[in-house]
Amino acid sequence: MKQTTRFGLTFTMENNELKQSREESSTTEAAVASVALAQQAAEDPDVSTETQETLQQLVGELEQLVGLTKVKDLVKEISAYVEICRRREKFQLKNDSLVLHMIFKGNPGTGKTTVARILGRMLVELKVLPKGHLIEVERADLVGEYIGHTAQKCREQVKKAIGGILFIDEAYALARGGEKDFGKEAIDTLVKSMEDHKNELILILAGYEKEMEKFLRTNPGLRSRFPIHLQFTDYTCEELLEIAQLMVREREYQISVGAAEHLHSYLQAQLDTKSANFSNARLVRNLIEKAIRCQALRLVKRRLYSRDELMMLIREDFEQLGQEDVDFKFWQA
């Protein structure tokens, strides 16, 4: 008999049919994207089989991420554009200089860093970047304490990122100190580096949407230097539950139906009353880890236990969530 849940997700073996259907759908999307990319590569004798396989794998990784539909589409557009530019070169057709500096706007836990890593690896295979590594920094890594110190720190981080991506999280913090703060010097140094290393480096500025918009207005020429703006929207309750399912599966746990119902109610309540900086998948990760610790306390004194009991997270494990678990400052600490 066909079984379903109101969440559209699978949490136990009883819902195996629905689980298979959802996984097949995700696999099909990844397969279609991979086939399209493989066909492009197969038409070009300069693309090696190894490169083709790597691109397929990266497209698959991107498709496996929960949600982020618009982000995925734009990443594919970038990859396609790079490929077409390379083909035009073979026919001596003019190509504009490729500028891929980006702004990532969204709350914590929406996949910004993960997408940046996948993008870097894609651009290596497409021969846009020689290395594709990700250097992740924040204000403290760029802003110095005395005159001349900031420019030095910025150049050091740029040097590390040459050939890859320099990812600045909470980039708006660079402008929070006012006119006399060294953050302005950091911004000016980074802008110069973008020009000096425009074919060797991609700069990504990331942060909350409202703060990033305010930051871009602090320098009239800043916005135009970043032609690509990606919006990372908050996850829906169903998407957060799917993320929870992926997390427990990776850890070789399972969520019972009762636990799933409780988690659904809990997450929906947080979404209904969420703060401006809701932490999305980061919140889910912390909830899962708390439930795993509660399960350990529940089982540790038992002398007899089964494999299934060691894997199963039940409603009781999630009912231990207290007020401290919804303190968003705590989650972001």
C-alpha positions as CSV (number, residue, x, y, z in Angstrom):
1,M,0.0,0.0,0.0
2,K,1.3,3.4,-0.9
3,Q,2.3,5.5,2.1
4,T,2.9,9.2,2.3
5,T,3.6,11.9,4.9
6,R,2.2,15.4,5.0
7,F,5.8,16.7,4.9
8,G,6.7,15.2,1.5
9,L,9.7,13.6,3.1
10,T,10.8,10.2,4.2
11,F,11.8,9.5,7.8
12,T,11.4,5.7,8.2
13,M,11.7,2.5,6.2
14,E,7.8,2.4,6.0
15,N,7.9,5.4,3.6
16,N,10.5,3.8,1.3
17,E,8.4,4.3,-1.8
18,L,8.1,8.0,-1.4
19,K,11.8,8.2,-0.5
20,Q,12.7,6.4,-3.7
21,S,10.5,8.8,-5.8
22,R,12.1,11.9,-4.3
23,E,15.6,10.6,-4.8
24,E,14.9,9.5,-8.4
25,S,13.6,13.0,-9.1
26,S,16.7,14.7,-7.7
27,T,18.9,12.2,-9.5
28,T,17.1,12.9,-12.8
29,E,17.7,16.6,-12.5
30,A,21.4,16.1,-11.9
31,A,21.6,13.6,-14.7
32,V,20.0,16.0,-17.2
33,A,22.3,18.8,-16.3
34,S,25.3,16.4,-16.4
35,V,24.4,15.0,-19.8
36,A,24.0,18.5,-21.2
37,L,27.4,19.5,-19.9
38,A,28.9,16.2,-21.1
39,Q,27.5,16.8,-24.6
40,Q,29.1,20.2,-24.7
41,A,32.4,18.8,-23.7
42,A,32.2,15.8,-26.1
43,E,31.8,18.2,-29.0
44,D,35.2,19.7,-28.2
45,P,38.2,17.5,-28.6
46,D,40.3,19.8,-26.3
47,V,38.2,18.7,-23.3
48,S,39.6,15.6,-21.7
49,T,37.6,12.7,-20.4
50,E,38.8,13.4,-16.9
51,T,37.6,17.0,-17.2
52,Q,34.3,15.9,-18.5
53,E,33.8,13.5,-15.6
54,T,34.8,16.1,-13.1
55,L,32.3,18.6,-14.5
56,Q,29.6,16.0,-14.3
57,Q,30.5,15.3,-10.7
58,L,30.4,19.0,-9.8
59,V,27.0,19.6,-11.5
60,G,25.8,16.6,-9.5
61,E,27.0,18.1,-6.3
62,L,25.3,21.4,-7.1
63,E,22.0,19.7,-7.9
64,Q,22.1,17.7,-4.7
65,L,22.0,20.9,-2.6
66,V,18.5,21.5,-1.2
67,G,16.6,24.4,-2.7
68,L,18.7,27.3,-4.2
69,T,17.0,26.9,-7.6
70,K,17.9,30.4,-8.8
71,V,21.5,30.1,-7.6
72,K,21.9,26.8,-9.4
73,D,20.5,28.3,-12.6
74,L,22.9,31.2,-12.5
75,V,25.9,28.9,-11.8
76,K,25.0,26.9,-14.9
77,E,24.7,30.2,-16.9
78,I,28.2,31.2,-15.8
79,S,29.6,27.8,-16.8
80,A,27.8,27.9,-20.2
81,Y,29.0,31.4,-20.9
82,V,32.6,30.5,-20.1
83,E,32.3,27.5,-22.4
84,I,30.9,29.5,-25.3
85,C,33.5,32.2,-24.9
86,R,36.2,29.5,-25.2
87,R,34.6,28.2,-28.4
88,R,34.3,31.7,-29.9
89,E,38.1,32.2,-29.4
90,K,38.7,29.2,-31.7
91,F,36.9,31.1,-34.5
92,Q,38.8,34.3,-33.7
93,L,35.5,35.9,-32.6
94,K,35.7,38.8,-30.2
95,N,35.0,38.1,-26.5
96,D,34.5,40.6,-23.7
97,S,36.8,40.4,-20.7
98,L,35.2,37.9,-18.3
99,V,34.5,39.6,-14.9
100,L,33.1,37.2,-12.3
101,H,33.3,39.2,-9.1
102,M,30.1,38.4,-7.1
103,I,27.9,39.5,-4.2
104,F,26.2,36.8,-2.2
105,K,23.3,38.1,-0.1
106,G,21.4,36.0,2.4
107,N,21.1,34.8,6.0
108,P,23.5,32.4,7.7
109,G,23.2,28.7,6.8
110,T,21.8,29.2,3.3
111,G,24.7,27.6,1.4
112,K,26.8,30.6,0.4
113,T,30.2,29.1,1.2
114,T,29.3,25.7,-0.2
115,V,28.2,27.2,-3.5
116,A,31.4,29.3,-3.7
117,R,33.6,26.2,-3.2
118,I,31.7,24.3,-6.0
119,L,31.9,27.3,-8.3
120,G,35.7,27.6,-7.8
121,R,36.2,23.9,-8.7
122,M,34.0,24.3,-11.8
123,L,36.0,27.4,-13.0
124,V,39.2,25.4,-12.7
125,E,37.9,22.7,-15.0
126,L,36.7,25.4,-17.4
127,K,40.2,27.0,-17.3
128,V,39.0,30.3,-15.9
129,L,41.0,29.9,-12.7
130,P,44.3,28.0,-12.4
131,K,43.6,26.7,-8.9
132,G,40.0,27.4,-7.8
133,H,40.7,27.3,-4.1
134,L,38.7,29.3,-1.6
135,I,40.2,31.7,0.9
136,E,37.6,32.7,3.4
137,V,38.3,35.9,5.4
138,E,36.5,38.5,7.6
139,R,37.2,42.0,8.8
140,A,39.8,41.0,11.3
141,D,41.9,39.4,8.6
142,L,41.9,42.5,6.4
143,V,41.8,45.6,8.7
144,G,45.0,46.6,10.5
145,E,45.7,48.5,13.7
146,Y,47.9,51.3,12.3
147,I,48.6,53.2,9.1
148,G,49.9,51.0,6.4
149,H,49.1,47.8,8.3
150,T,45.7,47.3,6.5
151,A,47.1,47.5,3.0
152,Q,49.7,44.9,4.0
153,K,47.1,42.5,5.4
154,C,44.9,42.9,2.4
155,R,47.8,42.2,0.0
156,E,48.7,39.1,2.0
157,Q,45.2,37.7,1.7
158,V,44.9,38.5,-2.0
159,K,48.3,36.8,-2.6
160,K,46.9,33.6,-0.9
161,A,43.8,33.8,-3.1
162,I,45.6,34.3,-6.4
163,G,44.3,31.6,-8.8
164,G,41.1,31.1,-6.8
165,I,38.4,32.9,-4.9
166,L,38.7,35.4,-2.1
167,F,35.5,35.1,0.0
168,I,34.8,37.9,2.4
169,D,32.1,37.0,4.9
170,E,30.1,39.8,6.5
171,A,31.8,42.2,4.1
172,Y,29.7,45.2,5.3
173,A,31.8,45.1,8.5
174,L,34.6,46.8,6.5
175,A,32.6,50.0,6.4
176,R,31.2,50.0,9.9
177,G,33.9,52.2,11.5
178,G,33.2,55.4,9.7
179,E,35.5,57.7,7.8
180,K,38.5,57.4,10.2
181,D,38.3,53.6,10.4
182,F,40.9,51.6,8.5
183,G,38.1,49.5,6.9
184,K,37.8,52.1,4.2
185,E,41.5,51.6,3.3
186,A,40.8,47.8,3.1
187,I,38.0,48.5,0.6
188,D,40.2,50.7,-1.5
189,T,43.0,48.1,-1.5
190,L,40.6,45.3,-2.5
191,V,39.2,47.4,-5.3
192,K,42.7,48.0,-6.7
193,S,43.5,44.3,-6.4
194,M,40.4,43.4,-8.4
195,E,41.8,45.4,-11.3
196,D,45.4,44.3,-10.9
197,H,44.5,40.6,-10.8
198,K,41.3,40.6,-12.8
199,N,42.2,37.5,-14.7
200,E,43.7,35.7,-11.7
201,L,41.2,36.2,-8.9
202,I,37.5,36.3,-8.2
203,L,36.3,38.3,-5.2
204,I,33.0,37.3,-3.5
205,L,31.5,39.6,-0.9
206,A,28.9,37.9,1.3
207,G,26.5,38.9,4.1
208,Y,23.0,39.7,5.2
209,E,20.9,41.3,2.4
210,K,20.0,44.6,4.1
211,E,23.5,45.2,5.4
212,M,25.1,44.3,2.0
213,E,22.8,46.8,0.3
214,K,23.8,49.5,2.7
215,F,27.4,48.6,2.3
216,L,27.3,48.9,-1.5
217,R,25.9,52.4,-1.2
218,T,28.9,53.5,0.8
219,N,31.1,53.6,-2.3
220,P,29.4,54.8,-5.5
221,G,31.6,52.6,-7.8
222,L,31.5,49.5,-5.7
223,R,28.3,48.0,-7.0
224,S,29.3,48.2,-10.7
225,R,32.5,46.2,-10.0
226,F,30.4,43.2,-9.1
227,P,28.3,42.2,-12.1
228,I,26.9,39.0,-10.5
229,H,24.5,39.2,-7.5
230,L,23.2,36.0,-6.0
231,Q,20.3,36.0,-3.6
232,F,20.3,33.1,-1.1
233,T,16.7,32.9,0.2
234,D,15.7,31.3,3.5
235,Y,14.7,27.7,3.4
236,T,11.1,26.6,3.7
237,C,10.1,24.3,6.6
238,E,9.9,21.4,4.1
239,E,13.4,22.2,2.8
240,L,14.8,22.4,6.4
241,L,13.3,19.0,7.1
242,E,14.9,17.6,4.0
243,I,18.2,19.0,5.2
244,A,17.7,17.4,8.6
245,Q,17.1,14.0,6.9
246,L,20.3,14.4,4.9
247,M,22.2,15.2,8.0
248,V,21.0,12.3,10.0
249,R,21.6,9.9,7.1
250,E,25.2,11.1,6.7
251,R,25.7,10.3,10.4
252,E,24.0,6.9,10.1
253,Y,21.0,7.9,12.2
254,Q,17.2,7.9,11.4
255,I,14.3,10.1,12.5
256,S,11.1,8.4,13.7
257,V,7.7,9.6,12.4
258,G,6.9,11.0,15.9
259,A,10.3,12.9,16.0
260,A,9.7,14.2,12.5
261,E,6.3,15.6,13.4
262,H,7.8,17.3,16.5
263,L,10.7,18.7,14.5
264,H,8.3,20.0,11.8
265,S,6.2,21.8,14.4
266,Y,9.3,23.2,16.1
267,L,10.8,24.5,12.8
268,Q,7.6,26.0,11.6
269,A,7.2,27.9,14.9
270,Q,10.7,29.3,14.4
271,L,10.0,30.3,10.9
272,D,6.8,32.0,11.9
273,T,8.6,34.1,14.6
274,K,12.1,34.1,13.1
275,S,14.6,37.0,13.6
276,A,15.9,39.0,10.6
277,N,19.1,36.8,10.6
278,F,17.5,33.3,10.9
279,S,20.3,30.7,10.7
280,N,18.6,28.1,8.4
281,A,20.6,24.9,8.0
282,R,22.9,26.0,10.8
283,L,19.9,25.9,13.2
284,V,19.0,22.4,11.9
285,R,22.5,21.1,12.4
286,N,22.5,22.3,16.0
287,L,19.1,20.7,16.6
288,I,20.2,17.4,15.2
289,E,23.4,17.4,17.2
290,K,21.5,18.2,20.4
291,A,19.0,15.4,19.7
292,I,22.0,13.0,19.2
293,R,23.4,13.9,22.5
294,C,20.0,13.4,24.2
295,Q,19.7,10.0,22.5
296,A,23.1,9.1,24.0
297,L,22.0,10.0,27.5
298,R,18.8,8.0,27.0
299,L,20.7,4.8,25.9
300,V,24.0,5.0,27.7
301,K,22.9,3.1,30.8
302,R,21.2,0.3,28.9
303,R,22.9,-3.1,28.9
304,L,20.8,-4.4,26.1
305,Y,20.3,-2.4,22.9
306,S,19.8,-3.1,19.2
307,R,21.4,-1.6,16.1
308,D,18.1,0.0,15.2
309,E,17.9,1.7,18.7
310,L,21.4,3.1,18.3
311,M,20.4,4.6,14.9
312,M,16.9,5.9,15.8
313,L,16.2,9.4,17.0
314,I,12.8,9.5,18.6
315,R,10.4,12.3,19.7
316,E,11.7,12.3,23.2
317,D,15.2,13.2,21.9
318,F,13.8,16.3,20.2
319,E,11.4,17.3,23.1
320,Q,14.5,18.3,25.1
321,L,14.8,21.4,23.0
322,G,14.6,24.4,25.4
323,Q,14.4,28.2,25.1
324,E,18.2,28.4,24.8
325,D,17.9,26.5,21.5
326,V,16.0,29.4,19.9
327,D,18.3,32.1,21.0
328,F,19.6,33.1,17.5
329,K,22.6,34.9,18.9
330,F,23.6,31.6,20.5
331,W,23.3,29.8,17.1
332,Q,25.4,32.4,15.4
333,A,28.1,32.5,18.1
